[in-house]
């Protein structure tokens, strides 16, 4: 007889392992990588301006913009205060989560740019990334680059 819940824990462990494997290639490298990340020192009172800038960028470039901040706030008991996403159509027509914007509390917004696995959109993605980072720096000059790890991941944020 097994303990109640042990099967569920085992299945959750298998699911986590499969998720990690899906992000890795056969040689141990991550398939999912960030191409770039920046921190935008946008005040809470200016976040609607950030949303407007992102929505305008998405519209000009034929991308889809989603602001799910209210849902993120509910799900995180108010800890996550900003959650936005920009999606780009792939060559097969499906949408791909290219740009994600998050913030916790009053912290700066972190903008991450996923590296495309679809090489057919790589040039458009790189060009759009450069445009958006330039726009962010014009509006918030203290925007700073976040160094990426060698495997394309983000460094862990220091704990308070």
Secondary structure, DSSP 8 states (H G I E B T S, - for coil): ---TTHHHHHHHHHHHHHHHHHTB-TTS-BSS-EEEEEEE---GGGHHHHHHHHHHHHHHTT-EEEE-HHHHHHHTTTSEEEEEEEEEE-TTS-EEEEEEEEEETTS-EEEEEE--S-GGGHHHHHHHHHHHHHHHHHHSTT-EE--B-TTS-B------
